[in-house]
Amino acid sequence: MDQLRALKYFTATVEAGNFSAAAKKFDVPASSISRRIADLEASLGAQLLKRTTRTVSLTEVGQQYYTQVTALVQQLEQCDQAVKNYQTTPTGTLKISTMVGFGERILAPILDEFILRYPDILLDVVLSDELSKLDRDDVDIAIRGGYAPDERVVAIYLMDNRFIPAASPSYLKKYGHPTSTKELPNHKGLYFKTPNGPTPWLSEINGEWQEVSAPSILTTNNGKWLTDKAIKGAGIIMMPRWVLEPHLQQGELVELTFNEPLNITQNQTLAVYMLYQKLAYATPKVKAAVDFIVARIKGNK
């Protein structure tokens, strides 16, 4: 016997006053309601309902039983509804891991808008340049710069992440404006330290990639400190364009251009990706966040 179904039929019949009305609620024949309750009574060894041709009423023990099980049935229905809502309505805690610079400059304003749109989602955001494993670190969404990851996760391209060289007008006035990447070793360098180590300066010269890094004045994973040092004329910096663009527009930094290619890697496909596990997109909170972030970033281009 399906006891839970029998309990639902029983409480609905008591509240409706007859089998027919209860049957309409569940869209089943009245005979099914009556039979299920009879099975329940048989299993309990007690008569719960007094039946007439048109109505039913509770026996004394039936009244006691109804009082006890009503709260239980209601609680179970609330639990069922909560699970259904979780699968249809964006709710719950959303865990995001993002690069520090990207989180501060780009993602934070987007998430401020996101929580106004989805107030039932609680954000748990970690800003770190350490590489995250979605399953190991219990993260719903990770935003990382680098190459397209393996096929075990979904990777959505958000924006270009190629590094560009720049220096302040005061630095260029003092140390000169390099016109070839071969001159860079004679300058002063400011280096961003990734989880894999400092970013070297690599240039393709006469068909071969060579390191043209300048002596380091500062190596750090703190992008803001590094950028401030560059603005103050301490050295040449290489950082993603999306990091340096505001300072280029304000004239605090000047982009350096060379005839020879210059990058931090021979791979030219560096980008910022949003990562999530394939099955996670079926969860409303993850789908809402992925769609919202992509729309805002693509729309801001």
PLY file of the C-alpha trace (Angstrom):
ply
format ascii 1.0
element vertex 301
property float x
property float y
property float z
element edge 300
property int vertex1
property int vertex2
end_header
0.00 0.00 0.00
1.18 3.53 -0.83
0.71 4.95 2.65
1.57 8.52 1.73
-1.01 8.58 -1.05
-3.56 7.00 1.32
-2.87 9.70 3.90
-3.38 12.44 1.30
-6.66 10.84 0.21
-7.75 10.50 3.83
-7.09 14.12 4.85
-8.61 15.45 1.62
-11.77 13.38 2.15
-12.16 14.62 5.71
-11.75 18.23 4.58
-14.11 17.79 1.59
-16.74 15.83 3.51
-17.21 13.12 0.85
-15.30 10.88 -1.53
-16.52 12.56 -4.72
-15.16 16.00 -3.85
-11.83 14.52 -2.80
-11.67 12.52 -6.02
-12.00 15.72 -8.10
-8.96 17.19 -6.33
-6.79 14.26 -7.41
-8.60 13.60 -10.71
-9.26 9.96 -9.84
-12.51 7.95 -9.44
-14.26 8.21 -6.07
-13.95 4.43 -5.79
-10.15 4.77 -5.78
-10.32 7.20 -2.87
-12.64 4.90 -0.93
-10.53 1.82 -1.61
-7.28 3.47 -0.58
-8.75 4.67 2.72
-10.20 1.22 3.35
-6.72 -0.25 2.85
-5.34 2.32 5.31
-7.96 1.35 7.88
-7.17 -2.33 7.38
-3.46 -1.74 7.91
-4.17 0.22 11.11
-6.82 -2.21 12.34
-9.17 0.69 13.09
-12.14 2.42 11.46
-11.28 6.04 10.70
-14.43 7.15 8.87
-18.16 6.65 9.35
-19.68 6.39 5.90
-23.18 7.27 4.69
-24.48 7.39 1.13
-23.53 11.07 0.71
-21.08 12.06 3.44
-18.32 10.79 5.66
-17.39 11.78 9.20
-14.58 10.92 11.56
-14.76 8.29 14.23
-13.24 9.12 17.59
-9.96 7.41 16.75
-10.20 8.84 13.25
-10.30 12.35 14.72
-7.15 11.67 16.72
-5.41 10.19 13.69
-6.47 13.08 11.43
-5.09 15.64 13.90
-1.75 13.86 14.00
-1.25 13.21 10.29
-2.54 16.54 8.91
0.60 18.44 9.95
2.76 15.63 8.56
1.04 15.68 5.17
1.28 19.47 4.98
4.97 19.36 5.83
5.64 16.76 3.15
3.75 18.83 0.58
5.83 21.87 1.53
9.01 19.84 1.11
7.84 18.62 -2.30
7.02 22.15 -3.37
10.39 23.45 -2.17
12.18 20.89 -4.34
10.02 21.76 -7.34
10.66 25.47 -6.82
14.40 24.83 -6.58
14.26 23.19 -9.99
12.15 25.94 -11.58
12.96 29.17 -9.69
16.45 30.67 -9.32
17.15 30.25 -5.60
19.78 28.95 -3.20
23.48 29.72 -2.72
25.52 30.34 -5.87
29.27 29.85 -5.48
31.49 31.76 -7.91
35.28 31.80 -8.15
36.86 34.51 -10.28
40.20 36.11 -11.03
40.88 39.00 -8.65
41.23 41.75 -11.26
38.27 40.56 -13.30
36.16 40.25 -10.16
36.96 43.76 -8.96
36.74 45.61 -12.27
34.12 43.77 -14.29
32.19 41.11 -12.36
31.36 43.02 -9.15
29.15 45.65 -10.86
27.40 42.90 -12.83
26.69 40.89 -9.67
25.35 44.01 -7.93
22.75 44.18 -10.67
22.23 40.41 -10.61
21.21 40.27 -6.93
18.61 42.95 -7.54
17.12 40.82 -10.32
17.34 37.55 -8.34
16.93 38.37 -4.63
16.38 34.70 -3.70
19.92 33.77 -4.78
22.63 34.12 -2.14
26.04 34.88 -3.63
29.22 33.28 -2.29
32.02 34.86 -4.33
35.74 34.15 -3.95
38.30 36.36 -5.71
41.46 34.35 -6.31
43.94 33.82 -9.11
44.48 30.23 -7.98
43.13 27.68 -10.46
39.85 26.13 -9.31
38.53 22.64 -9.85
34.76 22.91 -10.03
34.10 19.61 -8.33
36.97 19.72 -5.86
36.36 23.28 -4.68
32.56 23.04 -4.65
32.22 25.93 -7.11
29.20 26.44 -9.37
30.91 28.87 -11.75
34.60 29.72 -12.25
35.95 32.59 -14.34
39.54 32.18 -15.47
41.96 33.60 -18.01
44.00 31.28 -20.18
43.39 28.68 -22.83
40.13 26.86 -23.54
39.93 24.03 -20.97
39.21 20.36 -21.59
35.80 18.99 -22.57
34.86 17.89 -19.05
33.40 21.33 -18.39
31.55 23.90 -20.45
33.71 26.93 -21.30
32.04 30.12 -22.54
34.30 32.72 -24.14
33.77 36.07 -22.43
36.51 38.32 -23.82
40.03 38.48 -25.19
42.79 38.15 -22.57
45.92 38.89 -24.58
48.57 40.87 -22.73
49.77 44.20 -24.14
52.87 46.25 -23.20
52.49 49.76 -21.81
54.43 52.41 -19.94
53.75 55.83 -18.48
54.66 59.02 -20.37
57.13 59.87 -17.60
58.91 56.52 -17.98
59.17 56.90 -21.76
60.47 60.45 -21.38
63.16 59.29 -18.94
64.21 55.97 -20.50
63.18 56.38 -24.13
60.50 54.76 -26.29
61.57 51.27 -27.45
60.88 50.69 -31.14
61.87 47.03 -31.29
61.26 44.15 -28.90
65.02 43.51 -29.04
65.46 46.71 -27.00
63.25 45.53 -24.11
66.00 43.73 -22.14
67.59 47.16 -21.66
64.49 48.51 -19.89
62.80 47.93 -16.52
60.04 45.33 -16.16
56.91 44.99 -14.04
55.66 41.39 -14.02
52.33 39.85 -13.09
52.71 36.56 -11.25
50.17 33.92 -12.25
49.66 30.59 -10.40
52.16 29.19 -12.93
54.77 31.87 -12.19
55.75 35.30 -13.56
54.65 36.12 -17.10
57.72 36.28 -19.40
57.99 38.58 -22.41
58.29 36.51 -25.57
58.82 37.88 -29.07
58.98 36.26 -32.49
62.21 37.56 -34.04
63.36 36.31 -37.45
60.86 33.46 -37.27
61.92 32.25 -33.82
60.36 32.94 -30.41
62.84 34.48 -27.98
62.57 35.79 -24.44
63.02 39.56 -24.35
62.13 40.15 -20.69
63.55 43.23 -19.00
65.12 43.01 -15.53
62.32 42.88 -12.94
61.63 45.88 -10.74
58.56 44.20 -9.23
56.91 40.79 -9.60
53.55 40.35 -7.87
50.08 38.85 -8.23
48.57 42.17 -7.12
47.48 43.74 -10.39
46.49 47.08 -8.84
49.87 47.58 -7.20
51.62 46.63 -10.43
49.52 49.07 -12.45
50.08 51.88 -9.94
53.84 51.34 -10.21
53.63 51.53 -14.00
51.61 54.77 -13.84
54.26 56.25 -11.53
56.95 55.48 -14.11
58.66 52.50 -12.47
58.81 50.35 -15.58
57.10 48.67 -18.53
54.08 46.54 -17.72
52.36 43.75 -19.64
48.77 43.08 -18.61
45.50 42.21 -20.40
44.01 45.06 -22.41
40.81 45.01 -20.34
42.95 45.79 -17.27
44.96 48.62 -18.82
42.30 50.17 -21.11
40.98 52.75 -18.57
44.52 54.00 -17.94
45.26 54.14 -21.66
42.14 56.21 -22.25
43.07 58.61 -19.43
46.59 59.02 -20.76
48.19 57.55 -17.64
49.76 54.80 -19.74
50.81 54.54 -23.38
50.51 51.28 -25.33
53.80 50.18 -26.89
53.68 48.76 -30.40
56.39 46.85 -32.23
56.85 45.30 -35.64
57.70 42.00 -33.93
54.94 40.05 -32.14
55.12 40.29 -28.34
53.20 38.10 -25.90
53.54 36.15 -22.66
53.11 32.86 -24.52
53.47 31.54 -28.05
49.79 30.59 -27.93
47.72 33.43 -29.39
44.32 32.24 -28.10
44.38 33.62 -24.55
40.89 34.55 -23.39
38.68 34.89 -20.33
36.35 31.90 -19.97
33.39 31.16 -17.74
33.44 27.52 -16.66
30.72 25.30 -15.25
29.91 21.60 -15.22
27.65 20.45 -18.03
24.80 19.23 -15.81
24.87 22.37 -13.63
23.20 24.50 -16.32
19.95 22.64 -15.65
19.89 24.24 -12.18
17.95 27.55 -12.37
20.43 29.53 -10.24
23.36 28.54 -12.46
21.45 29.11 -15.70
20.29 32.53 -14.50
23.84 33.58 -13.57
25.49 32.24 -16.72
22.94 33.90 -19.03
23.02 37.19 -17.08
26.82 37.49 -16.95
27.26 36.59 -20.62
24.58 39.07 -21.70
26.11 41.91 -19.68
29.69 41.30 -20.84
28.78 40.75 -24.49
26.52 43.80 -24.34
29.29 45.97 -22.94
31.65 45.22 -25.79
0 1
1 2
2 3
3 4
4 5
5 6
6 7
7 8
8 9
9 10
10 11
11 12
12 13
13 14
14 15
15 16
16 17
17 18
18 19
19 20
20 21
21 22
22 23
23 24
24 25
25 26
26 27
27 28
28 29
29 30
30 31
31 32
32 33
33 34
34 35
35 36
36 37
37 38
38 39
39 40
40 41
41 42
42 43
43 44
44 45
45 46
46 47
47 48
48 49
49 50
50 51
51 52
52 53
53 54
54 55
55 56
56 57
57 58
58 59
59 60
60 61
61 62
62 63
63 64
64 65
65 66
66 67
67 68
68 69
69 70
70 71
71 72
72 73
73 74
74 75
75 76
76 77
77 78
78 79
79 80
80 81
81 82
82 83
83 84
84 85
85 86
86 87
87 88
88 89
89 90
90 91
91 92
92 93
93 94
94 95
95 96
96 97
97 98
98 99
99 100
100 101
101 102
102 103
103 104
104 105
105 106
106 107
107 108
108 109
109 110
110 111
111 112
112 113
113 114
114 115
115 116
116 117
117 118
118 119
119 120
120 121
121 122
122 123
123 124
124 125
125 126
126 127
127 128
128 129
129 130
130 131
131 132
132 133
133 134
134 135
135 136
136 137
137 138
138 139
139 140
140 141
141 142
142 143
143 144
144 145
145 146
146 147
147 148
148 149
149 150
150 151
151 152
152 153
153 154
154 155
155 156
156 157
157 158
158 159
159 160
160 161
161 162
162 163
163 164
164 165
165 166
166 167
167 168
168 169
169 170
170 171
171 172
172 173
173 174
174 175
175 176
176 177
177 178
178 179
179 180
180 181
181 182
182 183
183 184
184 185
185 186
186 187
187 188
188 189
189 190
190 191
191 192
192 193
193 194
194 195
195 196
196 197
197 198
198 199
199 200
200 201
201 202
202 203
203 204
204 205
205 206
206 207
207 208
208 209
209 210
210 211
211 212
212 213
213 214
214 215
215 216
216 217
217 218
218 219
219 220
220 221
221 222
222 223
223 224
224 225
225 226
226 227
227 228
228 229
229 230
230 231
231 232
232 233
233 234
234 235
235 236
236 237
237 238
238 239
239 240
240 241
241 242
242 243
243 244
244 245
245 246
246 247
247 248
248 249
249 250
250 251
251 252
252 253
253 254
254 255
255 256
256 257
257 258
258 259
259 260
260 261
261 262
262 263
263 264
264 265
265 266
266 267
267 268
268 269
269 270
270 271
271 272
272 273
273 274
274 275
275 276
276 277
277 278
278 279
279 280
280 281
281 282
282 283
283 284
284 285
285 286
286 287
287 288
288 289
289 290
290 291
291 292
292 293
293 294
294 295
295 296
296 297
297 298
298 299
299 300
